[in-house]
Amino acid sequence: MKRIIGVVLAGLLMAGVLVGCGSTATATPGGAVKLAGTVTTGGSTSVEKVMLALIQQFQDDNRDVTIAYEGNGSGDGITNTKSGLYAIGHSSRDLKTDGSEDGLTAIDYAIDGIAVVVNKANGVADLSKEQLFDIYTGKITNWKDVGGRDALIAVITRESGSGTRSGVADIIGLEKKDKPETALVANANEATSTGAVQTAVEANPDAIGYMSFSDVNADKVKVVKFGGVEISRATLLNGSYKLQRSFYLLVRTGATLSPEAQAFIDFVRSDAGKVIIESKNLLVPQR
């Protein structure tokens, strides 16, 4: 999967819009900038666990700064960053290349696996790419056809605009324009967050869903292999587990960030940020 790497260096940008609401940064007598104010951010819910941990540490280190995070999906993160509502957006999918999402710079900071999850009572342990495609398009409707018990499959998906849904669709070939055979099965139930997927699968013995690996609670759901490969840090790192995507910070291309917004991005990409990212079952892209 293509990864977009953006470097945002505010001091090297030409004059533009100062992005980062509520900034009151001031220079100290020694020349250092004292950070103070609020930075508005929002988007992908898949990044919530790692992002809240990063925000907490940054705020602990910078007591006069608030990083406001709103989890509402990658689509909103992209749209609201383009409009200027967010200083920094969050996306768990690549930006589209059809021109509709031009004007944004995507900064990759983590690699996450997408886990295929079923109810803990489900006996199925492995699904191929083809089987997952057939389940999500409605060609396979009964668990017995993939080695499970005789029961109808309850398909759980994410809402339109979700980065996780886009990642799964791209990898297994779902929802391609002008290809009706790749359309999502009509009776699929939409969940509006990665946590909602886990809750729905836990509650239904016949459900299947997909969610961020970093958010999986093994006490609630069962993770199945994908194409014979178990999801793990090792299989994500060596690329043998194919259901994976990047997490991105988004900024408007050419906009001058506030000192607080720039400092937060720098922190996420720092060695200290790397420690936090890896503590959440995520990998850090090679620079």
Secondary structure in CASP SS format (residue, H / E / C, confidence):
PFRMAT SS
TARGET T0000
AUTHOR 0000-0000-0000
METHOD secondary structure of the structure
MODEL  1
M C 1.00
K C 1.00
R C 1.00
I C 1.00
I C 1.00
G C 1.00
V C 1.00
V C 1.00
L C 1.00
A H 1.00
G H 1.00
L H 1.00
L C 1.00
M C 1.00
A C 1.00
G C 1.00
V C 1.00
L E 1.00
V E 1.00
G C 1.00
C C 1.00
G C 1.00
S C 1.00
T C 1.00
A C 1.00
T E 1.00
A E 1.00
T C 1.00
P C 1.00
G C 1.00
G C 1.00
A C 1.00
V E 1.00
K E 1.00
L C 1.00
A C 1.00
G E 1.00
T E 1.00
V E 1.00
T E 1.00
T E 1.00
G E 1.00
G E 1.00
S C 1.00
T C 1.00
S C 1.00
V C 1.00
E H 1.00
K H 1.00
V H 1.00
M H 1.00
L H 1.00
A H 1.00
L H 1.00
I H 1.00
Q H 1.00
Q H 1.00
F H 1.00
Q H 1.00
D H 1.00
D H 1.00
N C 1.00
R C 1.00
D C 1.00
V E 1.00
T E 1.00
I E 1.00
A E 1.00
Y E 1.00
E E 1.00
G E 1.00
N C 1.00
G C 1.00
S H 1.00
G H 1.00
D H 1.00
G H 1.00
I H 1.00
T H 1.00
N H 1.00
T H 1.00
K H 1.00
S H 1.00
G C 1.00
L C 1.00
Y C 1.00
A C 1.00
I E 1.00
G E 1.00
H E 1.00
S E 1.00
S C 1.00
R C 1.00
D C 1.00
L C 1.00
K C 1.00
T C 1.00
D C 1.00
G C 1.00
S C 1.00
E C 1.00
D C 1.00
G C 1.00
L E 1.00
T E 1.00
A E 1.00
I E 1.00
D E 1.00
Y E 1.00
A E 1.00
I E 1.00
D E 1.00
G E 1.00
I E 1.00
A E 1.00
V E 1.00
V E 1.00
V E 1.00
N E 1.00
K C 1.00
A C 1.00
N C 1.00
G C 1.00
V C 1.00
A C 1.00
D E 1.00
L E 1.00
S C 1.00
K H 1.00
E H 1.00
Q H 1.00
L H 1.00
F H 1.00
D H 1.00
I H 1.00
Y H 1.00
T H 1.00
G C 1.00
K C 1.00
I C 1.00
T C 1.00
N E 1.00
W H 1.00
K H 1.00
D H 1.00
V H 1.00
G C 1.00
G C 1.00
R C 1.00
D C 1.00
A C 1.00
L E 1.00
I C 1.00
A E 1.00
V E 1.00
I E 1.00
T E 1.00
R E 1.00
E C 1.00
S C 1.00
G C 1.00
S C 1.00
G H 1.00
T H 1.00
R H 1.00
S H 1.00
G H 1.00
V H 1.00
A H 1.00
D H 1.00
I H 1.00
I H 1.00
G C 1.00
L C 1.00
E C 1.00
K C 1.00
K C 1.00
D C 1.00
K C 1.00
P H 1.00
E H 1.00
T H 1.00
A C 1.00
L C 1.00
V C 1.00
A C 1.00
N C 1.00
A C 1.00
N E 1.00
E E 1.00
A E 1.00
T C 1.00
S C 1.00
T H 1.00
G H 1.00
A H 1.00
V H 1.00
Q H 1.00
T H 1.00
A H 1.00
V H 1.00
E H 1.00
A H 1.00
N C 1.00
P C 1.00
D C 1.00
A E 1.00
I E 1.00
G E 1.00
Y E 1.00
M E 1.00
S E 1.00
F H 1.00
S H 1.00
D H 1.00
V C 1.00
N C 1.00
A C 1.00
D C 1.00
K C 1.00
V E 1.00
K E 1.00
V E 1.00
V E 1.00
K E 1.00
F E 1.00
G C 1.00
G C 1.00
V E 1.00
E C 1.00
I C 1.00
S C 1.00
R H 1.00
A H 1.00
T H 1.00
L H 1.00
L H 1.00
N C 1.00
G C 1.00
S C 1.00
Y C 1.00
K C 1.00
L C 1.00
Q E 1.00
R E 1.00
S E 1.00
F E 1.00
Y E 1.00
L E 1.00
L E 1.00
V E 1.00
R E 1.00
T C 1.00
G C 1.00
A C 1.00
T E 1.00
L E 1.00
S C 1.00
P H 1.00
E H 1.00
A H 1.00
Q H 1.00
A H 1.00
F H 1.00
I H 1.00
D H 1.00
F H 1.00
V H 1.00
R C 1.00
S C 1.00
D H 1.00
A H 1.00
G H 1.00
K H 1.00
V H 1.00
I H 1.00
I H 1.00
E H 1.00
S H 1.00
K C 1.00
N C 1.00
L C 1.00
L E 1.00
V C 1.00
P C 1.00
Q C 1.00
R C 1.00
END
